Amino acid sequence: MDAMHILTELIAEHLGVDASEITAETNFADDLGADSLDVAEIAIAVEDRLGITLDDAELDRIRTVGQAVEMLDTKLRHADALRSGRSRAS
């Protein structure tokens, strides 16, 4: 699962921007004009799409798409490790 691709797709869809203009350096507020409600709605879409839970405190620290991708990659690795552990224990 490519977190950058998924996040870019969801951002473009939610904010009505061209996905090709979104990079890791893109700032949610400065470059995309996203406010805290936009970021929260994108986070909910990410949670629904990926089946993970994002922490509000972590989201508050996110300023760029790259930071969000790093957080998602960490969450996805953790979720994969938990699933792997459960399947071995079964």
PyMOL Python script that loads the backbone (N, CA, C, O; Angstrom):
from pymol import cmd

cmd.read_pdbstr("""\
ATOM      1  N   MET A   1       0.833  -1.174   0.000  1.00  0.00           N
ATOM      2  CA  MET A   1       0.000   0.000   0.000  1.00  0.00           C
ATOM      3  C   MET A   1       0.882   1.245   0.000  1.00  0.00           C
ATOM      4  O   MET A   1       1.722   1.407   0.885  1.00  0.00           O
ATOM      5  N   ASP A   2       0.704   2.109  -0.967  1.00  0.00           N
ATOM      6  CA  ASP A   2       1.503   3.324  -1.072  1.00  0.00           C
ATOM      7  C   ASP A   2       0.763   4.476  -0.404  1.00  0.00           C
ATOM      8  O   ASP A   2      -0.209   5.002  -0.946  1.00  0.00           O
ATOM      9  N   ALA A   3       1.231   4.859   0.771  1.00  0.00           N
ATOM     10  CA  ALA A   3       0.569   5.904   1.564  1.00  0.00           C
ATOM     11  C   ALA A   3       0.534   7.232   0.816  1.00  0.00           C
ATOM     12  O   ALA A   3      -0.463   7.952   0.887  1.00  0.00           O
ATOM     13  N   MET A   4       1.603   7.568   0.103  1.00  0.00           N
ATOM     14  CA  MET A   4       1.641   8.841  -0.626  1.00  0.00           C
ATOM     15  C   MET A   4       0.565   8.876  -1.692  1.00  0.00           C
ATOM     16  O   MET A   4      -0.134   9.880  -1.834  1.00  0.00           O
ATOM     17  N   HIS A   5       0.423   7.805  -2.436  1.00  0.00           N
ATOM     18  CA  HIS A   5      -0.583   7.754  -3.504  1.00  0.00           C
ATOM     19  C   HIS A   5      -1.997   7.873  -2.924  1.00  0.00           C
ATOM     20  O   HIS A   5      -2.820   8.645  -3.418  1.00  0.00           O
ATOM     21  N   ILE A   6      -2.258   7.108  -1.886  1.00  0.00           N
ATOM     22  CA  ILE A   6      -3.589   7.125  -1.269  1.00  0.00           C
ATOM     23  C   ILE A   6      -3.890   8.502  -0.692  1.00  0.00           C
ATOM     24  O   ILE A   6      -4.975   9.040  -0.914  1.00  0.00           O
ATOM     25  N   LEU A   7      -2.948   9.075   0.041  1.00  0.00           N
ATOM     26  CA  LEU A   7      -3.167  10.380   0.652  1.00  0.00           C
ATOM     27  C   LEU A   7      -3.347  11.454  -0.416  1.00  0.00           C
ATOM     28  O   LEU A   7      -4.230  12.303  -0.294  1.00  0.00           O
ATOM     29  N   THR A   8      -2.529  11.428  -1.448  1.00  0.00           N
ATOM     30  CA  THR A   8      -2.645  12.403  -2.533  1.00  0.00           C
ATOM     31  C   THR A   8      -4.015  12.330  -3.184  1.00  0.00           C
ATOM     32  O   THR A   8      -4.640  13.355  -3.458  1.00  0.00           O
ATOM     33  N   GLU A   9      -4.473  11.118  -3.427  1.00  0.00           N
ATOM     34  CA  GLU A   9      -5.786  10.911  -4.035  1.00  0.00           C
ATOM     35  C   GLU A   9      -6.896  11.492  -3.149  1.00  0.00           C
ATOM     36  O   GLU A   9      -7.794  12.174  -3.643  1.00  0.00           O
ATOM     37  N   LEU A  10      -6.832  11.223  -1.857  1.00  0.00           N
ATOM     38  CA  LEU A  10      -7.858  11.708  -0.943  1.00  0.00           C
ATOM     39  C   LEU A  10      -7.809  13.233  -0.783  1.00  0.00           C
ATOM     40  O   LEU A  10      -8.853  13.881  -0.704  1.00  0.00           O
ATOM     41  N   ILE A  11      -6.615  13.797  -0.737  1.00  0.00           N
ATOM     42  CA  ILE A  11      -6.477  15.252  -0.638  1.00  0.00           C
ATOM     43  C   ILE A  11      -7.055  15.918  -1.879  1.00  0.00           C
ATOM     44  O   ILE A  11      -7.829  16.871  -1.776  1.00  0.00           O
ATOM     45  N   ALA A  12      -6.681  15.418  -3.045  1.00  0.00           N
ATOM     46  CA  ALA A  12      -7.159  15.991  -4.300  1.00  0.00           C
ATOM     47  C   ALA A  12      -8.686  15.933  -4.380  1.00  0.00           C
ATOM     48  O   ALA A  12      -9.338  16.894  -4.788  1.00  0.00           O
ATOM     49  N   GLU A  13      -9.231  14.802  -3.989  1.00  0.00           N
ATOM     50  CA  GLU A  13     -10.679  14.620  -4.011  1.00  0.00           C
ATOM     51  C   GLU A  13     -11.372  15.575  -3.037  1.00  0.00           C
ATOM     52  O   GLU A  13     -12.361  16.219  -3.387  1.00  0.00           O
ATOM     53  N   HIS A  14     -10.850  15.661  -1.825  1.00  0.00           N
ATOM     54  CA  HIS A  14     -11.492  16.472  -0.788  1.00  0.00           C
ATOM     55  C   HIS A  14     -11.355  17.977  -1.047  1.00  0.00           C
ATOM     56  O   HIS A  14     -12.305  18.738  -0.862  1.00  0.00           O
ATOM     57  N   LEU A  15     -10.159  18.390  -1.475  1.00  0.00           N
ATOM     58  CA  LEU A  15      -9.903  19.826  -1.635  1.00  0.00           C
ATOM     59  C   LEU A  15     -10.083  20.325  -3.068  1.00  0.00           C
ATOM     60  O   LEU A  15     -10.009  21.527  -3.323  1.00  0.00           O
ATOM     61  N   GLY A  16     -10.316  19.411  -3.991  1.00  0.00           N
ATOM     62  CA  GLY A  16     -10.522  19.811  -5.379  1.00  0.00           C
ATOM     63  C   GLY A  16      -9.268  20.385  -6.034  1.00  0.00           C
ATOM     64  O   GLY A  16      -9.343  21.319  -6.832  1.00  0.00           O
ATOM     65  N   VAL A  17      -8.119  19.815  -5.687  1.00  0.00           N
ATOM     66  CA  VAL A  17      -6.858  20.256  -6.286  1.00  0.00           C
ATOM     67  C   VAL A  17      -6.327  19.158  -7.205  1.00  0.00           C
ATOM     68  O   VAL A  17      -6.757  18.007  -7.132  1.00  0.00           O
ATOM     69  N   ASP A  18      -5.396  19.530  -8.059  1.00  0.00           N
ATOM     70  CA  ASP A  18      -4.783  18.579  -8.980  1.00  0.00           C
ATOM     71  C   ASP A  18      -3.777  17.724  -8.215  1.00  0.00           C
ATOM     72  O   ASP A  18      -2.846  18.249  -7.605  1.00  0.00           O
ATOM     73  N   ALA A  19      -3.965  16.426  -8.247  1.00  0.00           N
ATOM     74  CA  ALA A  19      -3.099  15.505  -7.510  1.00  0.00           C
ATOM     75  C   ALA A  19      -1.640  15.623  -7.938  1.00  0.00           C
ATOM     76  O   ALA A  19      -0.738  15.385  -7.135  1.00  0.00           O
ATOM     77  N   SER A  20      -1.403  15.987  -9.188  1.00  0.00           N
ATOM     78  CA  SER A  20      -0.018  16.086  -9.671  1.00  0.00           C
ATOM     79  C   SER A  20       0.732  17.251  -9.035  1.00  0.00           C
ATOM     80  O   SER A  20       1.960  17.301  -9.105  1.00  0.00           O
ATOM     81  N   GLU A  21       0.020  18.182  -8.422  1.00  0.00           N
ATOM     82  CA  GLU A  21       0.656  19.326  -7.772  1.00  0.00           C
ATOM     83  C   GLU A  21       0.992  19.062  -6.303  1.00  0.00           C
ATOM     84  O   GLU A  21       1.611  19.899  -5.646  1.00  0.00           O
ATOM     85  N   ILE A  22       0.587  17.909  -5.793  1.00  0.00           N
ATOM     86  CA  ILE A  22       0.820  17.580  -4.391  1.00  0.00           C
ATOM     87  C   ILE A  22       2.125  16.792  -4.273  1.00  0.00           C
ATOM     88  O   ILE A  22       2.305  15.754  -4.911  1.00  0.00           O
ATOM     89  N   THR A  23       3.029  17.312  -3.440  1.00  0.00           N
ATOM     90  CA  THR A  23       4.309  16.640  -3.201  1.00  0.00           C
ATOM     91  C   THR A  23       4.479  16.452  -1.697  1.00  0.00           C
ATOM     92  O   THR A  23       3.649  16.901  -0.907  1.00  0.00           O
ATOM     93  N   ALA A  24       5.546  15.794  -1.318  1.00  0.00           N
ATOM     94  CA  ALA A  24       5.831  15.598   0.106  1.00  0.00           C
ATOM     95  C   ALA A  24       6.034  16.935   0.816  1.00  0.00           C
ATOM     96  O   ALA A  24       5.761  17.046   2.011  1.00  0.00           O
ATOM     97  N   GLU A  25       6.507  17.944   0.096  1.00  0.00           N
ATOM     98  CA  GLU A  25       6.769  19.251   0.686  1.00  0.00           C
ATOM     99  C   GLU A  25       5.527  20.132   0.766  1.00  0.00           C
ATOM    100  O   GLU A  25       5.569  21.197   1.382  1.00  0.00           O
ATOM    101  N   THR A  26       4.430  19.709   0.157  1.00  0.00           N
ATOM    102  CA  THR A  26       3.211  20.512   0.139  1.00  0.00           C
ATOM    103  C   THR A  26       2.698  20.721   1.557  1.00  0.00           C
ATOM    104  O   THR A  26       2.506  19.767   2.311  1.00  0.00           O
ATOM    105  N   ASN A  27       2.480  21.991   1.905  1.00  0.00           N
ATOM    106  CA  ASN A  27       1.970  22.355   3.222  1.00  0.00           C
ATOM    107  C   ASN A  27       0.442  22.424   3.142  1.00  0.00           C
ATOM    108  O   ASN A  27      -0.115  23.080   2.262  1.00  0.00           O
ATOM    109  N   PHE A  28      -0.222  21.738   4.073  1.00  0.00           N
ATOM    110  CA  PHE A  28      -1.687  21.699   4.042  1.00  0.00           C
ATOM    111  C   PHE A  28      -2.304  23.092   4.062  1.00  0.00           C
ATOM    112  O   PHE A  28      -3.179  23.390   3.249  1.00  0.00           O
ATOM    113  N   ALA A  29      -1.864  23.941   4.971  1.00  0.00           N
ATOM    114  CA  ALA A  29      -2.464  25.276   5.116  1.00  0.00           C
ATOM    115  C   ALA A  29      -1.950  26.238   4.047  1.00  0.00           C
ATOM    116  O   ALA A  29      -2.738  26.856   3.330  1.00  0.00           O
ATOM    117  N   ASP A  30      -0.634  26.364   3.942  1.00  0.00           N
ATOM    118  CA  ASP A  30      -0.047  27.374   3.066  1.00  0.00           C
ATOM    119  C   ASP A  30      -0.239  27.085   1.585  1.00  0.00           C
ATOM    120  O   ASP A  30      -0.545  27.991   0.810  1.00  0.00           O
ATOM    121  N   ASP A  31      -0.062  25.829   1.187  1.00  0.00           N
ATOM    122  CA  ASP A  31      -0.117  25.485  -0.235  1.00  0.00           C
ATOM    123  C   ASP A  31      -1.502  25.026  -0.698  1.00  0.00           C
ATOM    124  O   ASP A  31      -1.883  25.248  -1.848  1.00  0.00           O
ATOM    125  N   LEU A  32      -2.242  24.394   0.192  1.00  0.00           N
ATOM    126  CA  LEU A  32      -3.535  23.835  -0.197  1.00  0.00           C
ATOM    127  C   LEU A  32      -4.720  24.627   0.358  1.00  0.00           C
ATOM    128  O   LEU A  32      -5.863  24.405  -0.043  1.00  0.00           O
ATOM    129  N   GLY A  33      -4.443  25.551   1.280  1.00  0.00           N
ATOM    130  CA  GLY A  33      -5.523  26.337   1.877  1.00  0.00           C
ATOM    131  C   GLY A  33      -6.421  25.523   2.788  1.00  0.00           C
ATOM    132  O   GLY A  33      -7.564  25.906   3.039  1.00  0.00           O
ATOM    133  N   ALA A  34      -5.914  24.398   3.288  1.00  0.00           N
ATOM    134  CA  ALA A  34      -6.708  23.516   4.150  1.00  0.00           C
ATOM    135  C   ALA A  34      -6.732  24.061   5.574  1.00  0.00           C
ATOM    136  O   ALA A  34      -5.702  24.460   6.117  1.00  0.00           O
ATOM    137  N   ASP A  35      -7.917  24.071   6.166  1.00  0.00           N
ATOM    138  CA  ASP A  35      -8.022  24.450   7.574  1.00  0.00           C
ATOM    139  C   ASP A  35      -8.111  23.179   8.417  1.00  0.00           C
ATOM    140  O   ASP A  35      -8.051  22.072   7.881  1.00  0.00           O
ATOM    141  N   SER A  36      -8.251  23.335   9.714  1.00  0.00           N
ATOM    142  CA  SER A  36      -8.251  22.170  10.611  1.00  0.00           C
ATOM    143  C   SER A  36      -9.426  21.233  10.317  1.00  0.00           C
ATOM    144  O   SER A  36      -9.298  20.019  10.481  1.00  0.00           O
ATOM    145  N   LEU A  37     -10.557  21.773   9.888  1.00  0.00           N
ATOM    146  CA  LEU A  37     -11.702  20.918   9.546  1.00  0.00           C
ATOM    147  C   LEU A  37     -11.389  20.087   8.303  1.00  0.00           C
ATOM    148  O   LEU A  37     -11.719  18.902   8.250  1.00  0.00           O
ATOM    149  N   ASP A  38     -10.754  20.704   7.305  1.00  0.00           N
ATOM    150  CA  ASP A  38     -10.354  19.957   6.102  1.00  0.00           C
ATOM    151  C   ASP A  38      -9.419  18.810   6.463  1.00  0.00           C
ATOM    152  O   ASP A  38      -9.586  17.686   5.990  1.00  0.00           O
ATOM    153  N   VAL A  39      -8.438  19.104   7.304  1.00  0.00           N
ATOM    154  CA  VAL A  39      -7.473  18.080   7.707  1.00  0.00           C
ATOM    155  C   VAL A  39      -8.179  16.959   8.463  1.00  0.00           C
ATOM    156  O   VAL A  39      -7.873  15.784   8.261  1.00  0.00           O
ATOM    157  N   ALA A  40      -9.120  17.317   9.332  1.00  0.00           N
ATOM    158  CA  ALA A  40      -9.873  16.303  10.087  1.00  0.00           C
ATOM    159  C   ALA A  40     -10.696  15.428   9.142  1.00  0.00           C
ATOM    160  O   ALA A  40     -10.765  14.213   9.327  1.00  0.00           O
ATOM    161  N   GLU A  41     -11.315  16.032   8.142  1.00  0.00           N
ATOM    162  CA  GLU A  41     -12.121  15.257   7.186  1.00  0.00           C
ATOM    163  C   GLU A  41     -11.251  14.340   6.333  1.00  0.00           C
ATOM    164  O   GLU A  41     -11.637  13.210   6.035  1.00  0.00           O
ATOM    165  N   ILE A  42     -10.075  14.830   5.942  1.00  0.00           N
ATOM    166  CA  ILE A  42      -9.137  13.983   5.190  1.00  0.00           C
ATOM    167  C   ILE A  42      -8.673  12.831   6.079  1.00  0.00           C
ATOM    168  O   ILE A  42      -8.557  11.698   5.611  1.00  0.00           O
ATOM    169  N   ALA A  43      -8.409  13.108   7.345  1.00  0.00           N
ATOM    170  CA  ALA A  43      -7.982  12.062   8.283  1.00  0.00           C
ATOM    171  C   ALA A  43      -9.058  10.990   8.422  1.00  0.00           C
ATOM    172  O   ALA A  43      -8.742   9.801   8.459  1.00  0.00           O
ATOM    173  N   ILE A  44     -10.312  11.390   8.497  1.00  0.00           N
ATOM    174  CA  ILE A  44     -11.406  10.424   8.598  1.00  0.00           C
ATOM    175  C   ILE A  44     -11.463   9.559   7.339  1.00  0.00           C
ATOM    176  O   ILE A  44     -11.664   8.347   7.417  1.00  0.00           O
ATOM    177  N   ALA A  45     -11.286  10.191   6.185  1.00  0.00           N
ATOM    178  CA  ALA A  45     -11.281   9.432   4.926  1.00  0.00           C
ATOM    179  C   ALA A  45     -10.131   8.435   4.896  1.00  0.00           C
ATOM    180  O   ALA A  45     -10.292   7.310   4.422  1.00  0.00           O
ATOM    181  N   VAL A  46      -8.965   8.848   5.404  1.00  0.00           N
ATOM    182  CA  VAL A  46      -7.798   7.950   5.470  1.00  0.00           C
ATOM    183  C   VAL A  46      -8.096   6.783   6.402  1.00  0.00           C
ATOM    184  O   VAL A  46      -7.818   5.632   6.063  1.00  0.00           O
ATOM    185  N   GLU A  47      -8.656   7.069   7.568  1.00  0.00           N
ATOM    186  CA  GLU A  47      -8.998   6.012   8.525  1.00  0.00           C
ATOM    187  C   GLU A  47      -9.951   5.008   7.900  1.00  0.00           C
ATOM    188  O   GLU A  47      -9.764   3.798   8.033  1.00  0.00           O
ATOM    189  N   ASP A  48     -10.982   5.514   7.212  1.00  0.00           N
ATOM    190  CA  ASP A  48     -11.959   4.623   6.568  1.00  0.00           C
ATOM    191  C   ASP A  48     -11.311   3.789   5.471  1.00  0.00           C
ATOM    192  O   ASP A  48     -11.582   2.594   5.356  1.00  0.00           O
ATOM    193  N   ARG A  49     -10.470   4.403   4.680  1.00  0.00           N
ATOM    194  CA  ARG A  49      -9.837   3.722   3.549  1.00  0.00           C
ATOM    195  C   ARG A  49      -8.830   2.666   3.986  1.00  0.00           C
ATOM    196  O   ARG A  49      -8.748   1.589   3.397  1.00  0.00           O
ATOM    197  N   LEU A  50      -8.061   2.991   5.033  1.00  0.00           N
ATOM    198  CA  LEU A  50      -6.968   2.109   5.438  1.00  0.00           C
ATOM    199  C   LEU A  50      -7.283   1.246   6.654  1.00  0.00           C
ATOM    200  O   LEU A  50      -6.514   0.345   6.987  1.00  0.00           O
ATOM    201  N   GLY A  51      -8.398   1.509   7.315  1.00  0.00           N
ATOM    202  CA  GLY A  51      -8.764   0.713   8.484  1.00  0.00           C
ATOM    203  C   GLY A  51      -7.845   0.933   9.669  1.00  0.00           C
ATOM    204  O   GLY A  51      -7.571   0.006  10.430  1.00  0.00           O
ATOM    205  N   ILE A  52      -7.368   2.167   9.829  1.00  0.00           N
ATOM    206  CA  ILE A  52      -6.498   2.509  10.956  1.00  0.00           C
ATOM    207  C   ILE A  52      -7.120   3.654  11.738  1.00  0.00           C
ATOM    208  O   ILE A  52      -8.077   4.281  11.283  1.00  0.00           O
ATOM    209  N   THR A  53      -6.574   3.920  12.911  1.00  0.00           N
ATOM    210  CA  THR A  53      -7.023   5.035  13.737  1.00  0.00           C
ATOM    211  C   THR A  53      -5.875   6.024  13.872  1.00  0.00           C
ATOM    212  O   THR A  53      -4.746   5.649  14.189  1.00  0.00           O
ATOM    213  N   LEU A  54      -6.183   7.293  13.626  1.00  0.00           N
ATOM    214  CA  LEU A  54      -5.180   8.341  13.743  1.00  0.00           C
ATOM    215  C   LEU A  54      -5.423   9.129  15.016  1.00  0.00           C
ATOM    216  O   LEU A  54      -6.564   9.436  15.363  1.00  0.00           O
ATOM    217  N   ASP A  55      -4.359   9.448  15.697  1.00  0.00           N
ATOM    218  CA  ASP A  55      -4.420  10.162  16.969  1.00  0.00           C
ATOM    219  C   ASP A  55      -4.518  11.669  16.718  1.00  0.00           C
ATOM    220  O   ASP A  55      -3.747  12.219  15.932  1.00  0.00           O
ATOM    221  N   ASP A  56      -5.464  12.334  17.385  1.00  0.00           N
ATOM    222  CA  ASP A  56      -5.653  13.774  17.209  1.00  0.00           C
ATOM    223  C   ASP A  56      -4.393  14.572  17.541  1.00  0.00           C
ATOM    224  O   ASP A  56      -4.078  15.544  16.853  1.00  0.00           O
ATOM    225  N   ALA A  57      -3.681  14.176  18.573  1.00  0.00           N
ATOM    226  CA  ALA A  57      -2.459  14.889  18.951  1.00  0.00           C
ATOM    227  C   ALA A  57      -1.409  14.799  17.843  1.00  0.00           C
ATOM    228  O   ALA A  57      -0.693  15.764  17.578  1.00  0.00           O
ATOM    229  N   GLU A  58      -1.323  13.638  17.201  1.00  0.00           N
ATOM    230  CA  GLU A  58      -0.389  13.477  16.084  1.00  0.00           C
ATOM    231  C   GLU A  58      -0.814  14.353  14.911  1.00  0.00           C
ATOM    232  O   GLU A  58       0.016  14.999  14.272  1.00  0.00           O
ATOM    233  N   LEU A  59      -2.109  14.367  14.640  1.00  0.00           N
ATOM    234  CA  LEU A  59      -2.612  15.172  13.527  1.00  0.00           C
ATOM    235  C   LEU A  59      -2.330  16.653  13.726  1.00  0.00           C
ATOM    236  O   LEU A  59      -2.053  17.365  12.761  1.00  0.00           O
ATOM    237  N   ASP A  60      -2.396  17.117  14.947  1.00  0.00           N
ATOM    238  CA  ASP A  60      -2.137  18.527  15.243  1.00  0.00           C
ATOM    239  C   ASP A  60      -0.719  18.952  14.884  1.00  0.00           C
ATOM    240  O   ASP A  60      -0.470  20.127  14.616  1.00  0.00           O
ATOM    241  N   ARG A  61       0.219  17.991  14.878  1.00  0.00           N
ATOM    242  CA  ARG A  61       1.618  18.306  14.574  1.00  0.00           C
ATOM    243  C   ARG A  61       1.938  18.234  13.078  1.00  0.00           C
ATOM    244  O   ARG A  61       3.009  18.665  12.651  1.00  0.00           O
ATOM    245  N   ILE A  62       1.029  17.700  12.298  1.00  0.00           N
ATOM    246  CA  ILE A  62       1.261  17.520  10.866  1.00  0.00           C
ATOM    247  C   ILE A  62       1.086  18.844  10.128  1.00  0.00           C
ATOM    248  O   ILE A  62       0.050  19.500  10.242  1.00  0.00           O
ATOM    249  N   ARG A  63       2.107  19.225   9.377  1.00  0.00           N
ATOM    250  CA  ARG A  63       2.037  20.449   8.573  1.00  0.00           C
ATOM    251  C   ARG A  63       2.129  20.161   7.077  1.00  0.00           C
ATOM    252  O   ARG A  63       1.522  20.859   6.266  1.00  0.00           O
ATOM    253  N   THR A  64       2.896  19.122   6.717  1.00  0.00           N
ATOM    254  CA  THR A  64       3.114  18.829   5.298  1.00  0.00           C
ATOM    255  C   THR A  64       2.581  17.439   4.944  1.00  0.00           C
ATOM    256  O   THR A  64       2.345  16.597   5.810  1.00  0.00           O
ATOM    257  N   VAL A  65       2.406  17.237   3.662  1.00  0.00           N
ATOM    258  CA  VAL A  65       1.972  15.930   3.167  1.00  0.00           C
ATOM    259  C   VAL A  65       3.022  14.876   3.521  1.00  0.00           C
ATOM    260  O   VAL A  65       2.675  13.752   3.884  1.00  0.00           O
ATOM    261  N   GLY A  66       4.288  15.229   3.418  1.00  0.00           N
ATOM    262  CA  GLY A  66       5.360  14.289   3.753  1.00  0.00           C
ATOM    263  C   GLY A  66       5.299  13.830   5.194  1.00  0.00           C
ATOM    264  O   GLY A  66       5.509  12.651   5.480  1.00  0.00           O
ATOM    265  N   GLN A  67       5.013  14.752   6.110  1.00  0.00           N
ATOM    266  CA  GLN A  67       4.864  14.385   7.514  1.00  0.00           C
ATOM    267  C   GLN A  67       3.679  13.436   7.693  1.00  0.00           C
ATOM    268  O   GLN A  67       3.750  12.486   8.472  1.00  0.00           O
ATOM    269  N   ALA A  68       2.607  13.694   6.978  1.00  0.00           N
ATOM    270  CA  ALA A  68       1.432  12.822   7.065  1.00  0.00           C
ATOM    271  C   ALA A  68       1.752  11.431   6.525  1.00  0.00           C
ATOM    272  O   ALA A  68       1.329  10.428   7.099  1.00  0.00           O
ATOM    273  N   VAL A  69       2.494  11.370   5.430  1.00  0.00           N
ATOM    274  CA  VAL A  69       2.872  10.077   4.850  1.00  0.00           C
ATOM    275  C   VAL A  69       3.749   9.293   5.821  1.00  0.00           C
ATOM    276  O   VAL A  69       3.563   8.088   5.987  1.00  0.00           O
ATOM    277  N   GLU A  70       4.702   9.965   6.462  1.00  0.00           N
ATOM    278  CA  GLU A  70       5.551   9.290   7.450  1.00  0.00           C
ATOM    279  C   GLU A  70       4.707   8.704   8.579  1.00  0.00           C
ATOM    280  O   GLU A  70       4.931   7.569   9.002  1.00  0.00           O
ATOM    281  N   MET A  71       3.739   9.476   9.065  1.00  0.00           N
ATOM    282  CA  MET A  71       2.866   8.999  10.130  1.00  0.00           C
ATOM    283  C   MET A  71       2.054   7.792   9.652  1.00  0.00           C
ATOM    284  O   MET A  71       1.914   6.806  10.374  1.00  0.00           O
ATOM    285  N   LEU A  72       1.524   7.879   8.435  1.00  0.00           N
ATOM    286  CA  LEU A  72       0.731   6.767   7.897  1.00  0.00           C
ATOM    287  C   LEU A  72       1.584   5.518   7.709  1.00  0.00           C
ATOM    288  O   LEU A  72       1.150   4.413   8.035  1.00  0.00           O
ATOM    289  N   ASP A  73       2.785   5.689   7.187  1.00  0.00           N
ATOM    290  CA  ASP A  73       3.676   4.533   7.012  1.00  0.00           C
ATOM    291  C   ASP A  73       3.941   3.841   8.344  1.00  0.00           C
ATOM    292  O   ASP A  73       3.938   2.612   8.424  1.00  0.00           O
ATOM    293  N   THR A  74       4.168   4.628   9.381  1.00  0.00           N
ATOM    294  CA  THR A  74       4.399   4.070  10.724  1.00  0.00           C
ATOM    295  C   THR A  74       3.163   3.322  11.207  1.00  0.00           C
ATOM    296  O   THR A  74       3.268   2.206  11.716  1.00  0.00           O
ATOM    297  N   LYS A  75       1.996   3.934  11.048  1.00  0.00           N
ATOM    298  CA  LYS A  75       0.740   3.290  11.483  1.00  0.00           C
ATOM    299  C   LYS A  75       0.495   1.997  10.711  1.00  0.00           C
ATOM    300  O   LYS A  75       0.079   0.994  11.291  1.00  0.00           O
ATOM    301  N   LEU A  76       0.750   2.019   9.416  1.00  0.00           N
ATOM    302  CA  LEU A  76       0.513   0.833   8.596  1.00  0.00           C
ATOM    303  C   LEU A  76       1.482  -0.293   8.947  1.00  0.00           C
ATOM    304  O   LEU A  76       1.089  -1.458   8.991  1.00  0.00           O
ATOM    305  N   ARG A  77       2.753   0.051   9.197  1.00  0.00           N
ATOM    306  CA  ARG A  77       3.714  -0.988   9.610  1.00  0.00           C
ATOM    307  C   ARG A  77       3.282  -1.600  10.940  1.00  0.00           C
ATOM    308  O   ARG A  77       3.355  -2.815  11.127  1.00  0.00           O
ATOM    309  N   HIS A  78       2.834  -0.753  11.856  1.00  0.00           N
ATOM    310  CA  HIS A  78       2.379  -1.232  13.165  1.00  0.00           C
ATOM    311  C   HIS A  78       1.153  -2.137  13.002  1.00  0.00           C
ATOM    312  O   HIS A  78       1.078  -3.201  13.616  1.00  0.00           O
ATOM    313  N   ALA A  79       0.204  -1.715  12.179  1.00  0.00           N
ATOM    314  CA  ALA A  79      -1.003  -2.524  11.949  1.00  0.00           C
ATOM    315  C   ALA A  79      -0.644  -3.860  11.296  1.00  0.00           C
ATOM    316  O   ALA A  79      -1.206  -4.896  11.651  1.00  0.00           O
ATOM    317  N   ASP A  80       0.294  -3.836  10.341  1.00  0.00           N
ATOM    318  CA  ASP A  80       0.732  -5.081   9.691  1.00  0.00           C
ATOM    319  C   ASP A  80       1.401  -6.014  10.691  1.00  0.00           C
ATOM    320  O   ASP A  80       1.181  -7.225  10.662  1.00  0.00           O
ATOM    321  N   ALA A  81       2.223  -5.445  11.579  1.00  0.00           N
ATOM    322  CA  ALA A  81       2.901  -6.254  12.587  1.00  0.00           C
ATOM    323  C   ALA A  81       1.891  -6.894  13.535  1.00  0.00           C
ATOM    324  O   ALA A  81       2.039  -8.056  13.914  1.00  0.00           O
ATOM    325  N   LEU A  82       0.875  -6.140  13.913  1.00  0.00           N
ATOM    326  CA  LEU A  82      -0.170  -6.697  14.791  1.00  0.00           C
ATOM    327  C   LEU A  82      -0.922  -7.826  14.092  1.00  0.00           C
ATOM    328  O   LEU A  82      -1.193  -8.868  14.688  1.00  0.00           O
ATOM    329  N   ARG A  83      -1.256  -7.604  12.820  1.00  0.00           N
ATOM    330  CA  ARG A  83      -1.975  -8.648  12.072  1.00  0.00           C
ATOM    331  C   ARG A  83      -1.107  -9.896  11.921  1.00  0.00           C
ATOM    332  O   ARG A  83      -1.600 -11.016  12.052  1.00  0.00           O
ATOM    333  N   SER A  84       0.178  -9.703  11.647  1.00  0.00           N
ATOM    334  CA  SER A  84       1.098 -10.837  11.504  1.00  0.00           C
ATOM    335  C   SER A  84       1.210 -11.615  12.814  1.00  0.00           C
ATOM    336  O   SER A  84       1.223 -12.846  12.816  1.00  0.00           O
ATOM    337  N   GLY A  85       1.288 -10.900  13.905  1.00  0.00           N
ATOM    338  CA  GLY A  85       1.373 -11.536  15.219  1.00  0.00           C
ATOM    339  C   GLY A  85       0.133 -12.334  15.545  1.00  0.00           C
ATOM    340  O   GLY A  85       0.211 -13.424  16.112  1.00  0.00           O
ATOM    341  N   ARG A  86      -1.014 -11.784  15.185  1.00  0.00           N
ATOM    342  CA  ARG A  86      -2.279 -12.496  15.455  1.00  0.00           C
ATOM    343  C   ARG A  86      -2.382 -13.742  14.591  1.00  0.00           C
ATOM    344  O   ARG A  86      -2.837 -14.783  15.063  1.00  0.00           O
ATOM    345  N   SER A  87      -1.965 -13.651  13.329  1.00  0.00           N
ATOM    346  CA  SER A  87      -2.109 -14.814  12.449  1.00  0.00           C
ATOM    347  C   SER A  87      -1.166 -15.931  12.871  1.00  0.00           C
ATOM    348  O   SER A  87      -1.494 -17.107  12.710  1.00  0.00           O
ATOM    349  N   ARG A  88       0.011 -15.579  13.413  1.00  0.00           N
ATOM    350  CA  ARG A  88       0.932 -16.609  13.896  1.00  0.00           C
ATOM    351  C   ARG A  88       0.418 -17.246  15.183  1.00  0.00           C
ATOM    352  O   ARG A  88       0.656 -18.425  15.444  1.00  0.00           O
ATOM    353  N   ALA A  89      -0.287 -16.452  15.982  1.00  0.00           N
ATOM    354  CA  ALA A  89      -0.786 -16.964  17.263  1.00  0.00           C
ATOM    355  C   ALA A  89      -1.995 -17.865  17.079  1.00  0.00           C
ATOM    356  O   ALA A  89      -2.338 -18.641  17.970  1.00  0.00           O
ATOM    357  N   SER A  90      -2.640 -17.764  15.926  1.00  0.00           N
ATOM    358  CA  SER A  90      -3.858 -18.573  15.681  1.00  0.00           C
ATOM    359  C   SER A  90      -3.552 -20.000  15.375  1.00  0.00           C
ATOM    360  O   SER A  90      -4.467 -20.793  15.149  1.00  0.00           O
TER     361      SER A  90
END
""", "prot")
cmd.dss("prot")
cmd.show_as("cartoon", "prot")
cmd.util.cbc("prot")
cmd.orient("prot")
